[in-house]
């Protein structure tokens, strides 16, 4: 019975090690999921902020163009007309 007893001891020791490793990995997985969720939220906020800044820059370009010479005014009018067409397209899509 000594041989079976030794094998049983080795088997239970390895099983205990595997369970301990599983519990550690499970905790690490939980932490990583939390980090992923936090980073996803941060990314979404940053993308929203970037979009707002891009809109602000476009507004500044239009304002700068309107306050400039005739060439700039023409460029600004073209930009405004482009924006109006985009808005009209959006409205048309919403009406469908």
N, C-alpha and C positions, 0 to 999 in steps of 0.2 A: 503493500500500500504506500510505501514511501515515494515511489515514482509518481503515482497519481496525485499524491498530496503535493509534491513539488510542482507538478504541472498545473494543478489547481491554483496554487499560490501565485505562480507566474501569470496565469490567465487573469486572476482577480486583480493583480497589481497593474497589469496592462489595461484592463478595463477601467480601473480607477483613474489611471493617467488619461485615458481617452475621454472619460466623463469630465475630468477637470479641464482638459483642453477644449472640449465642446462648450463648457460654460464660459470660458474665457473668450472664445470666438463669438459666442452668442452676444456677450456684453459688448465686445468690440463692434460687432455688426450693428447693434442698437445705437451706439455712439456715432458710427459713421452715417447711419440713416438720418440721425438728428442733424449732423453737419450738412448733409446733402440738402435736407429740407431748408435749413437756414441759408445756405448759399443760393438755393433756388429763389427764395424770397428776396434776398439781396440783389440777385441778378435781375429779377423782375422790376424792383425799385429803380435800379440803375438804368435799365432800358427805358423805363417811363421818364426818368429824369433826362436822359439823352434825347428822347423824342421831344420833350418840352423845350430843351435847349436848341434843338434843330429848328423848331417852329419860331423860337425867338430870333435866331440868326436870320431866318428867312424874312421875318418882319423888319429886322434892322436893315437888311439888304434893300428891301422895298423902300423903307424910309430914306435911306441914303440915296437911292436912285431918284426918288421924287424930289429931293432937295438939290439935285445936281443939274447938269446942263441938259440940253435937248436929247442927246444920245442916251443919257442915263434915264431920262424920263420915258423915252420910247421903250427901253429895256424893261423898266419897271412896269409900264402898262402891259407889255407882253407877258410878264410874270403874273400880274394880277389877272389878266384874261385867262391865262393857263390855269390858275387856281380856281377861277370861276367855272371854267369848263369841268374841272375835276369835281367841284361841288355839285354841279348840275348832273354829272354822271352818277354821283352817289345818290342824289335824290331820285333819279330815274330808276336806279337799282332798288331803292327802297319802295318805290311805287309798284314795282313788278310783283 
